Amino acid sequence: MNNTYELKLKEWNMKEKAAVELSSITTHLWYDKSVELIIFRRNLVDARASEILNHHLYAQRFLNRPLTIEVSLALTKAINELDLAPSRIDLGRLGSEWLSEGSNYANELEFVKDKLKEFIGCDKWC
């Protein structure tokens, strides 16, 4: 039983670390690029790690699919690589599409580039 506890605790700590990293990138996107990330109308800017994890639990129940913090973090890192116009992006919807269509793309960056192509580039907002 002790081994199970240690395993679950380590798993939870990894999720919290991912949520903190997601929060950091979300804050950077909001203040430096005017890109707001949400999960099904739940704002991620200034959200605590526990709130972000709760938003993911809600999304998983809503979608009836495993939208994990790791999926959202990978997509957020890919979004951060792009030169996006100021926008509001729903990670719940984007994550759901990734879970359905992700195997058609080489990686998260290629997926995000395709899905957000209409918002990429200075010509869209400069």
Backbone as ProteinMPNN parsed JSONL, in Angstrom:
{"seq_chain_A": "MNNTYELKLKEWNMKEKAAVELSSITTHLWYDKSVELIIFRRNLVDARASEILNHHLYAQRFLNRPLTIEVSLALTKAINELDLAPSRIDLGRLGSEWLSEGSNYANELEFVKDKLKEFIGCDKWC", "coords_chain_A": {"N_chain_A": [[0.824, -1.196, 0.0], [1.961, 1.241, 0.732], [3.716, 1.685, -1.368], [1.954, 2.212, -3.47], [0.847, 4.598, -2.594], [3.124, 6.283, -2.635], [3.64, 6.259, -5.375], [1.288, 7.457, -6.421], [1.463, 9.968, -5.194], [3.823, 10.959, -6.334], [2.973, 11.051, -9.002], [0.923, 12.997, -8.793], [2.445, 15.217, -8.013], [3.961, 15.604, -10.336], [1.925, 16.353, -12.095], [1.136, 18.766, -10.906], [3.477, 20.279, -11.226], [3.499, 20.454, -14.01], [1.175, 21.954, -14.339], [1.922, 24.348, -13.125], [3.933, 25.147, -14.872], [2.386, 25.432, -17.185], [0.776, 27.558, -16.353], [2.702, 29.569, -16.143], [3.551, 29.889, -18.837], [1.112, 30.603, -19.957], [0.657, 33.056, -18.704], [2.797, 34.523, -19.766], [2.046, 34.492, -22.512], [-0.316, 35.983, -22.376], [0.412, 38.563, -21.304], [2.592, 39.359, -22.907], [1.99, 38.768, -25.571], [-0.691, 39.14, -25.96], [-2.433, 36.964, -26.06], [-4.959, 35.0, -25.012], [-5.568, 32.195, -23.049], [-7.983, 29.697, -22.539], [-10.066, 27.197, -20.964], [-12.782, 25.761, -21.969], [-14.371, 28.17, -21.444], [-13.277, 28.799, -19.005], [-10.983, 30.744, -17.472], [-7.434, 30.776, -17.767], [-5.45, 32.525, -17.111], [-3.642, 33.806, -14.458], [-4.479, 31.691, -12.856], [-4.326, 29.318, -10.224], [-2.28, 26.371, -9.71], [-3.821, 24.213, -8.758], [-6.384, 25.022, -9.543], [-6.13, 24.958, -12.319], [-5.727, 22.23, -12.721], [-8.206, 21.313, -11.807], [-9.842, 22.478, -13.754], [-9.103, 20.904, -15.889], [-10.053, 18.411, -15.078], [-12.789, 18.954, -15.183], [-13.012, 19.403, -17.954], [-12.361, 16.858, -18.907], [-14.521, 15.363, -17.975], [-16.584, 16.689, -19.314], [-15.931, 16.305, -22.029], [-15.688, 13.608, -22.082], [-13.311, 12.356, -22.56], [-9.76, 11.833, -22.409], [-8.426, 14.536, -21.714], [-5.587, 15.702, -20.743], [-3.367, 17.404, -18.425], [-0.835, 17.285, -19.448], [-1.218, 17.108, -22.222], [-2.408, 19.616, -22.713], [-0.299, 21.272, -21.892], [1.704, 20.63, -23.774], [0.458, 21.547, -26.132], [0.219, 24.247, -25.468], [2.888, 25.029, -25.279], [3.543, 24.763, -27.963], [1.858, 26.705, -29.087], [3.034, 28.947, -27.994], [5.297, 29.144, -29.524], [4.517, 30.331, -31.855], [3.87, 33.241, -33.92], [1.418, 34.84, -33.101], [-1.613, 36.647, -33.751], [-3.312, 38.936, -31.537], [-5.521, 37.113, -29.52], [-8.069, 34.764, -28.419], [-7.907, 31.618, -27.192], [-9.261, 28.44, -27.011], [-8.256, 25.928, -25.116], [-9.534, 23.599, -24.431], [-11.193, 22.916, -26.586], [-9.227, 22.847, -28.622], [-7.55, 20.87, -27.583], [-9.288, 18.678, -27.601], [-9.631, 18.37, -30.356], [-6.992, 17.742, -30.991], [-6.753, 15.248, -29.724], [-8.435, 13.778, -31.341], [-7.455, 14.169, -33.976], [-4.71, 14.248, -33.9], [-2.917, 12.221, -34.669], [-2.604, 12.574, -37.341], [-0.689, 14.435, -37.725], [2.751, 15.504, -37.52], [3.692, 16.486, -35.088], [2.822, 18.419, -32.119], [3.301, 21.112, -32.686], [3.085, 21.328, -35.506], [0.401, 20.65, -35.771], [-0.87, 22.752, -34.33], [-0.023, 24.931, -35.85], [-1.434, 24.418, -38.214], [-4.136, 24.502, -37.342], [-4.379, 27.1, -36.355], [-3.689, 28.77, -38.414], [-4.877, 30.976, -39.645], [-4.452, 33.039, -37.927], [-1.803, 33.501, -37.641], [1.166, 35.356, -37.994], [2.5, 38.586, -38.66], [1.158, 40.137, -40.504], [-1.504, 39.756, -39.968], [-2.162, 41.303, -37.814], [-0.513, 43.54, -37.402]], "CA_chain_A": [[0.0, 0.0, 0.0], [2.85, 2.385, 0.796], [4.244, 1.872, -2.706], [0.887, 2.845, -4.25], [0.779, 5.978, -2.119], [4.295, 6.988, -3.168], [3.444, 6.386, -6.814], [0.235, 8.455, -6.638], [1.995, 11.263, -4.778], [4.767, 11.377, -7.373], [2.156, 11.385, -10.167], [0.26, 14.269, -8.519], [3.472, 16.26, -8.05], [4.286, 15.855, -11.75], [0.807, 17.123, -12.653], [1.205, 20.124, -10.371], [4.591, 20.946, -11.904], [3.039, 20.765, -15.368], [0.19, 23.037, -14.222], [2.675, 25.573, -12.843], [4.575, 25.529, -16.138], [1.303, 25.918, -18.052], [0.41, 28.872, -15.838], [3.777, 30.491, -16.505], [3.484, 30.162, -20.281], [-0.151, 31.312, -20.164], [0.88, 34.444, -18.283], [3.655, 35.123, -20.796], [1.244, 34.711, -23.715], [-1.302, 37.039, -22.121], [1.016, 39.878, -21.125], [3.557, 39.716, -23.949], [1.478, 38.569, -26.923], [-2.143, 39.356, -25.937], [-3.106, 35.712, -26.397], [-5.607, 34.492, -23.807], [-5.898, 30.774, -23.096], [-9.092, 29.287, -21.691], [-10.54, 25.833, -21.13], [-14.241, 25.797, -21.915], [-14.776, 29.426, -20.809], [-12.6, 28.977, -17.716], [-9.759, 31.471, -17.741], [-6.21, 30.203, -17.219], [-4.564, 33.598, -16.677], [-3.613, 33.971, -12.995], [-5.073, 30.542, -12.165], [-3.405, 28.487, -9.443], [-2.082, 25.026, -10.255], [-4.973, 23.375, -8.404], [-7.5, 25.44, -10.393], [-5.864, 24.456, -13.665], [-5.991, 20.787, -12.695], [-9.665, 21.164, -11.716], [-10.39, 22.788, -15.085], [-8.865, 19.729, -16.729], [-11.014, 17.382, -14.663], [-14.069, 19.355, -15.768], [-12.928, 19.162, -19.4], [-12.4, 15.409, -19.13], [-15.916, 14.922, -17.795], [-17.377, 17.305, -20.368], [-15.596, 15.672, -23.307], [-15.635, 12.154, -21.918], [-12.047, 12.002, -23.19], [-8.644, 12.114, -21.492], [-7.682, 15.779, -21.933], [-4.709, 15.792, -19.578], [-2.53, 18.59, -18.297], [0.317, 17.091, -20.337], [-1.669, 17.47, -23.576], [-2.56, 21.071, -22.746], [1.021, 21.883, -21.804], [2.367, 20.463, -25.075], [-0.19, 22.465, -27.069], [0.548, 25.609, -25.059], [4.273, 25.263, -25.707], [3.505, 24.948, -29.417], [1.242, 28.017, -29.316], [4.031, 29.945, -27.611], [6.287, 29.233, -30.602], [3.934, 31.015, -33.011], [3.691, 34.691, -33.917], [-0.034, 34.939, -33.228], [-2.349, 37.89, -33.537], [-4.049, 38.885, -30.27], [-6.621, 36.172, -29.687], [-8.54, 33.959, -27.284], [-7.827, 30.245, -27.672], [-9.848, 27.464, -26.098], [-7.452, 24.703, -25.06], [-10.445, 22.46, -24.358], [-11.546, 22.558, -27.964], [-8.01, 22.489, -29.34], [-7.115, 19.575, -27.053], [-10.205, 17.658, -28.107], [-9.28, 18.152, -31.761], [-5.705, 17.04, -30.986], [-6.994, 13.847, -29.381], [-9.084, 13.145, -32.498], [-6.74, 14.314, -35.24], [-3.27, 14.385, -33.679], [-2.119, 11.211, -35.371], [-2.423, 13.031, -38.719], [0.344, 15.471, -37.716], [4.05, 15.059, -37.025], [3.818, 16.878, -33.683], [1.868, 19.43, -31.666], [3.559, 22.383, -33.375], [2.486, 21.259, -36.838], [-1.048, 20.661, -35.549], [-1.287, 24.1, -33.941], [0.18, 25.789, -37.024], [-2.536, 24.181, -39.14], [-5.41, 24.935, -36.76], [-4.392, 28.542, -36.092], [-3.012, 29.42, -39.535], [-5.503, 32.26, -39.979], [-4.065, 34.025, -36.924], [-0.344, 33.541, -37.564], [1.882, 36.311, -38.829], [2.331, 40.002, -38.382], [0.198, 40.711, -41.445], [-2.854, 39.59, -39.427], [-2.458, 42.228, -36.729], [0.402, 44.703, -37.308]], "C_chain_A": [[0.865, 1.255, 0.0], [3.421, 2.711, -0.58], [3.227, 2.568, -3.604], [0.766, 4.316, -3.872], [1.916, 6.797, -2.707], [4.147, 7.244, -4.666], [2.409, 7.469, -7.133], [0.713, 9.857, -6.267], [2.961, 11.809, -5.824], [4.011, 11.806, -8.642], [1.475, 12.744, -9.98], [1.262, 15.42, -8.564], [3.863, 16.609, -9.485], [3.173, 16.667, -12.424], [0.83, 18.558, -12.164], [2.341, 20.912, -11.02], [4.196, 21.349, -13.322], [2.051, 21.918, -15.34], [0.877, 24.37, -13.94], [3.362, 26.069, -14.114], [3.538, 26.07, -17.125], [0.888, 27.316, -17.629], [1.442, 29.922, -16.24], [3.724, 30.872, -17.986], [2.211, 30.943, -20.61], [-0.005, 32.784, -19.809], [1.745, 35.177, -19.292], [2.851, 35.434, -22.054], [0.284, 35.887, -23.537], [-0.647, 38.417, -22.076], [1.934, 40.298, -22.262], [3.008, 39.609, -25.368], [-0.029, 38.82, -27.05], [-2.916, 38.14, -26.455], [-3.641, 35.132, -25.093], [-5.959, 33.02, -24.001], [-6.996, 30.475, -22.085], [-9.319, 27.788, -21.881], [-12.039, 25.871, -20.908], [-14.738, 26.951, -21.042], [-14.199, 29.64, -19.422], [-11.211, 29.552, -17.992], [-8.558, 30.818, -17.063], [-5.226, 31.265, -16.735], [-4.745, 33.789, -15.174], [-4.282, 32.833, -12.235], [-3.985, 29.784, -11.405], [-3.327, 27.1, -10.07], [-3.283, 24.138, -9.957], [-6.203, 23.739, -9.243], [-7.336, 24.889, -11.81], [-6.148, 22.961, -13.733], [-7.493, 20.518, -12.582], [-10.341, 21.484, -13.044], [-10.209, 21.597, -16.022], [-9.793, 18.57, -16.355], [-12.4, 17.685, -15.229], [-14.083, 19.045, -17.268], [-13.009, 17.676, -19.716], [-13.816, 14.87, -18.975], [-16.804, 15.45, -18.913], [-17.175, 16.595, -21.702], [-15.753, 14.161, -23.281], [-14.414, 11.595, -22.656], [-10.918, 12.434, -22.278], [-7.836, 13.369, -21.849], [-6.846, 16.05, -20.685], [-3.945, 17.109, -19.566], [-1.324, 18.484, -19.228], [-0.028, 17.457, -21.785], [-1.775, 18.985, -23.692], [-1.216, 21.782, -22.696], [1.763, 21.775, -23.133], [1.773, 21.412, -26.118], [0.157, 23.918, -26.752], [1.98, 25.962, -25.442], [4.334, 25.504, -27.209], [2.915, 26.315, -29.767], [2.246, 29.124, -29.031], [5.092, 30.145, -28.687], [5.802, 30.088, -31.775], [3.884, 32.522, -32.812], [2.203, 34.957, -34.161], [-0.533, 36.366, -33.072], [-3.017, 37.804, -32.164], [-5.309, 38.041, -30.435], [-6.987, 35.51, -28.374], [-8.653, 32.528, -27.793], [-8.357, 29.305, -26.607], [-9.034, 26.172, -26.162], [-8.32, 23.454, -24.946], [-10.812, 21.972, -25.749], [-10.325, 22.092, -28.747], [-7.499, 21.125, -28.881], [-7.985, 18.433, -27.538], [-9.901, 17.333, -29.567], [-7.941, 17.418, -31.869], [-5.903, 15.56, -30.695], [-7.624, 13.089, -30.548], [-8.187, 13.082, -33.73], [-5.223, 14.312, -35.111], [-2.404, 13.399, -34.425], [-1.869, 11.588, -36.834], [-1.292, 14.054, -38.85], [1.63, 14.904, -37.123], [4.22, 15.343, -35.535], [2.805, 17.973, -33.354], [2.05, 20.754, -32.401], [2.934, 22.399, -34.762], [0.953, 21.308, -36.756], [-1.537, 22.081, -35.26], [-1.111, 25.075, -35.102], [-0.977, 25.643, -38.003], [-3.85, 24.752, -38.6], [-5.501, 26.449, -36.587], [-3.784, 29.353, -37.231], [-3.598, 30.779, -39.897], [-5.099, 33.38, -39.029], [-2.564, 34.187, -36.797], [0.205, 34.591, -38.509], [1.517, 37.757, -38.525], [1.306, 40.654, -39.303], [-1.239, 40.613, -40.946], [-3.197, 40.663, -38.398], [-1.561, 43.452, -36.628], [-0.2, 45.939, -37.909]], "O_chain_A": [[0.53, 2.234, -0.668], [3.591, 3.882, -0.921], [3.596, 3.421, -4.411], [0.602, 5.174, -4.739], [1.69, 7.892, -3.223], [4.492, 8.318, -5.158], [2.63, 8.3, -8.014], [0.397, 10.824, -6.96], [2.916, 12.994, -6.157], [4.366, 12.8, -9.275], [1.452, 13.555, -10.906], [0.956, 16.485, -9.1], [4.071, 17.779, -9.808], [3.449, 17.56, -13.225], [0.567, 19.477, -12.94], [2.177, 22.092, -11.329], [4.517, 22.447, -13.778], [2.079, 22.775, -16.223], [0.459, 25.406, -14.458], [3.371, 27.267, -14.395], [3.792, 27.055, -17.819], [0.67, 28.175, -18.483], [1.087, 31.034, -16.631], [3.84, 32.047, -18.335], [2.235, 31.843, -21.449], [-0.489, 33.655, -20.532], [1.463, 36.324, -19.639], [2.965, 36.53, -22.604], [0.1, 36.688, -24.453], [-1.109, 39.342, -22.744], [2.042, 41.49, -22.551], [3.501, 40.282, -26.274], [-0.577, 38.72, -28.148], [-3.903, 38.267, -27.179], [-2.876, 34.812, -24.184], [-6.574, 32.648, -25.0], [-6.955, 30.929, -20.942], [-8.827, 27.19, -22.838], [-12.503, 26.001, -19.775], [-15.427, 26.743, -20.043], [-14.598, 30.577, -18.729], [-10.381, 28.929, -18.654], [-8.653, 30.363, -15.924], [-4.272, 30.945, -16.027], [-5.867, 33.917, -14.685], [-4.621, 33.005, -11.064], [-2.865, 29.631, -11.891], [-4.19, 26.707, -10.854], [-3.718, 23.383, -10.827], [-6.979, 22.859, -9.613], [-8.296, 24.414, -12.417], [-6.745, 22.483, -14.698], [-7.996, 19.583, -13.205], [-11.312, 20.826, -13.418], [-11.074, 21.32, -16.854], [-10.261, 17.838, -17.227], [-13.098, 16.785, -15.696], [-15.053, 18.491, -17.783], [-13.655, 17.279, -20.686], [-14.254, 14.023, -19.752], [-17.679, 14.737, -19.404], [-18.137, 16.318, -22.418], [-15.927, 13.52, -24.317], [-14.465, 10.535, -23.278], [-11.106, 13.322, -21.447], [-6.676, 13.261, -22.248], [-7.353, 16.568, -19.691], [-3.889, 17.826, -20.565], [-0.848, 19.498, -19.741], [0.789, 18.052, -22.487], [-1.287, 19.572, -24.658], [-1.017, 22.784, -23.383], [2.388, 22.742, -23.568], [2.51, 22.012, -26.901], [0.365, 24.723, -27.66], [2.248, 27.08, -25.884], [5.093, 26.355, -27.673], [3.426, 27.002, -30.652], [2.298, 30.124, -29.747], [5.717, 31.203, -28.753], [6.609, 30.519, -32.599], [3.858, 33.015, -31.685], [1.788, 35.259, -35.28], [0.053, 37.176, -32.355], [-3.263, 36.701, -31.674], [-6.073, 38.235, -31.381], [-6.31, 35.673, -27.359], [-9.413, 32.258, -28.723], [-7.953, 29.368, -25.446], [-9.114, 25.421, -27.134], [-7.888, 22.365, -25.324], [-10.751, 20.779, -26.047], [-10.371, 21.08, -29.446], [-7.065, 20.316, -29.701], [-7.489, 17.35, -27.849], [-9.912, 16.169, -29.967], [-7.773, 16.566, -32.742], [-5.291, 14.712, -31.344], [-7.375, 11.896, -30.724], [-8.159, 12.077, -34.439], [-4.521, 14.369, -36.121], [-1.268, 13.714, -34.778], [-1.017, 10.989, -37.491], [-0.974, 14.49, -39.956], [1.607, 13.958, -36.336], [4.813, 14.547, -34.806], [2.029, 18.395, -34.212], [1.074, 21.44, -32.704], [2.316, 23.391, -35.148], [0.301, 21.941, -37.586], [-2.497, 22.552, -35.869], [-1.954, 25.947, -35.314], [-1.45, 26.634, -38.56], [-4.588, 25.412, -39.331], [-6.591, 27.016, -36.665], [-3.402, 30.506, -37.032], [-2.884, 31.643, -40.405], [-5.376, 34.549, -39.299], [-2.093, 34.931, -35.937], [-0.22, 34.709, -39.658], [0.381, 38.083, -38.182], [0.655, 41.624, -38.915], [-2.11, 41.32, -41.452], [-4.371, 40.915, -38.13], [-1.842, 44.335, -35.818], [0.432, 46.995, -37.912]]}, "name": "protein", "num_of_chains": 1, "seq": "MNNTYELKLKEWNMKEKAAVELSSITTHLWYDKSVELIIFRRNLVDARASEILNHHLYAQRFLNRPLTIEVSLALTKAINELDLAPSRIDLGRLGSEWLSEGSNYANELEFVKDKLKEFIGCDKWC"}
